[in-house]
Amino acid sequence: MTSDLSSNSPEQAITYLNSLKQTALDEEAHAFIRKTLTKSNEASTYTQAFSVLYQRYEEMLQQATIAAFGLNDFQAKKILYKKDRIRLFKKHGIDFNALAGADAMNTLSLIVNASHYEGLVTEALADKFPYWKEGFAMVQLDQAYKKLVPQCIEHQQALLDALINVVQEQY
């Protein structure tokens, strides 16, 4: 997969990035919710939906970055690490954390990580939603999901726009 995306011409990279812009980031997560949601499993359904959404985002980020920057396999693996990701984007003139919705993506990451460890609100998550208190279980996940998804989509679009601009400026 990496070699296919990294060997694109600038025109192919821009076409590919534009196609990613047309892909609904939350489509799989919404489908998962529709398929599995009942009153008895609401919390676990939304917890899984957060994971699905985050996994789809990470896949999209990796594919888009490979296409835009022409990364090799080793470089592509480094995108998975936040510090390396920020460094790579900075190298290409993009302030990753300043992109619209970046805070929402960080919050999504924190939620996914917390859900793997008892589902308790961590210190970093305590101020994200008014109904979450540190040390207590994450509650009203449906409301958190509804608030977070539009911001995550906004981040996806801002990220892809920034990558398209970089490709256009380089060539």
PEJOQUI-V582223 format. One record per backbone hydrogen bond with DSSP energy under -0.5 kcal/mol. CO is the residue of the C=O (numbers start at 1). NH is the residue of the N-H. E is the energy in kcal/mol with one decimal. If there is no record, write none. Layout:
CO/NH/E + CO/NH/E
//
This chain:
1/5/-1.9 + 2/6/-2.9 + 3/7/-1.1 + 5/8/-1.1 + 9/13/-2.8 + 10/14/-2.4 + 11/15/-2.3 + 12/16/-2.7 + 13/17/-2.8 + 14/18/-2.5 + 15/19/-1.9 + 16/20/-1.9 + 17/21/-1.6 + 18/22/-1.0 + 20/23/-0.9 + 23/25/-0.6 + 24/27/-1.2 + 26/30/-2.8 + 27/31/-2.3 + 28/32/-2.3 + 29/33/-2.2 + 30/34/-2.7 + 31/35/-2.1 + 32/36/-2.1 + 33/37/-2.3 + 38/41/-0.8 + 39/42/-0.8 + 41/45/-2.5 + 42/46/-2.3 + 43/47/-2.3 + 44/48/-2.4 + 45/49/-2.4 + 46/50/-2.4 + 47/51/-1.7 + 48/52/-2.7 + 49/53/-2.8 + 50/54/-2.5 + 51/55/-2.6 + 52/56/-2.4 + 53/57/-2.2 + 54/58/-2.6 + 55/59/-2.2 + 56/60/-2.6 + 57/61/-3.1 + 58/62/-2.4 + 59/63/-2.5 + 60/64/-2.9 + 61/65/-2.5 + 62/66/-2.4 + 63/67/-2.4 + 64/68/-2.5 + 65/69/-2.7 + 66/70/-1.9 + 66/71/-0.7 + 72/76/-2.4 + 73/77/-1.6 + 74/78/-1.1 + 75/79/-0.6 + 76/79/-0.8 + 77/80/-1.3 + 78/81/-1.6 + 80/82/-0.5 + 81/85/-2.7 + 82/86/-2.6 + 83/87/-2.2 + 84/88/-2.6 + 85/89/-2.4 + 86/90/-2.4 + 87/91/-2.1 + 88/92/-1.0 + 89/92/-0.6 + 89/94/-2.9 + 90/93/-2.0 + 93/95/-0.5 + 94/96/-1.2 + 95/98/-1.5 + 95/99/-0.6 + 96/99/-1.0 + 99/102/-2.0 + 101/105/-1.9 + 102/106/-2.0 + 103/107/-2.5 + 104/108/-2.6 + 105/109/-2.2 + 106/110/-2.3 + 107/111/-2.5 + 108/112/-2.5 + 109/113/-2.5 + 110/114/-2.7 + 111/115/-2.4 + 112/116/-0.9 + 113/116/-0.7 + 113/117/-0.5 + 114/117/-1.2 + 114/119/-1.9 + 114/120/-0.6 + 117/120/-1.1 + 119/138/-2.3 + 121/135/-3.1 + 122/125/-0.6 + 122/126/-1.3 + 125/128/-1.9 + 125/129/-0.7 + 129/132/-1.7 + 133/136/-2.2 + 136/121/-3.4 + 140/144/-2.1 + 141/145/-2.7 + 142/146/-2.3 + 143/147/-1.9 + 144/148/-2.5 + 145/149/-2.6 + 146/150/-0.6 + 147/151/-0.6 + 148/152/-2.2 + 149/153/-2.5 + 150/154/-2.1 + 151/155/-2.0 + 152/156/-2.4 + 153/157/-2.4 + 154/158/-2.3 + 155/159/-3.0 + 156/160/-2.5 + 157/161/-2.4 + 158/162/-2.3 + 159/163/-2.3 + 160/164/-2.5 + 161/165/-2.4 + 162/166/-2.0 + 163/167/-2.3 + 164/168/-2.6 + 165/169/-2.4 + 166/170/-1.9 + 167/171/-1.1
//
